[in-house]
Amino acid sequence: MHRSLIHFPRQNKTRNGESTRKRRTACYFSRDRFGCLGGAFFLGFNKPQLETIVRYVSTGIPDVLEGEHYIESPEACRKYYEDLDPDPAPGRFCVFKPMSKLAPSEVPQFVTFFARPEVISGLHQLTMFVTNDPEAVKSPWGAGCTNLVSWPRRYLAEGKLKACLGGWDPSCRKFMKIDEITFTLPLEMYERMLDRWPDSFLEAEAWKSVKRRVGKSRHAWGEDE
């Protein structure tokens, strides 16, 4: 299980292209260095979405570009981007950092877990304990970065304390470990979890069997600590 923090500082000195997860260091995206044209839109750096991306995600362009067919038509795809309409990035950079690299003065907007279902199940269930909201976890459709950044930011802007499951996009699966999914939550919810988990089911008998499964999962994937 790995945790990364997402925030939009005004200044940052890390180099683009670094892998937060593999190198355990920070990486950033900006309007000039976004890596993925589709991702630039979801991060709030480039709007409206490019028509080429609209075609690529849907039916493609005959004899020019093969489509992914994730959405049935360019019209439906265009409407999706218009409805999602990510807020402009509030800073020059969008930075992803391992939790251990966060400076005392840095306050992230979100915390993201990359984990398999046994671990995610605990996080998922804990959201109810700290919010009393049975719909505190959402899993809307979108690309990998959409559920890491765009949807979480939207919920937060709407005043909704929601966690977001992601990693379902087939095009992003190759960048993730087998059976791995993402769980992104706003900092406020994460801090509630840190404060209140000792009073929750995580200290009860039912969770002990899941903890054993977590251990078996780590062993199966060669991740024993």
Buried (B, 14 or more C-beta within 10 A) or exposed (E): BBBBBBBBBEEBEBEBEBEBBEEEBBBBBBBEBBEBEBBBBBBBBBEEBBEEBBBBBBBBEEEEEEBBEBBEEBEEBBEBBEEBBBEEBEBBBBBBBBEEBBEEEEEBBBBBBBBBBBBBBBBBBBBBBBBEEEEBBBBBEBBBBBBBBBBBBBBBEEEBBBBBBBBBBEEBBEEBBEEBBBBBBBBEBBEBBEEEBEEBBBEEEEBEEBEEBBBEBBEEEEEEE
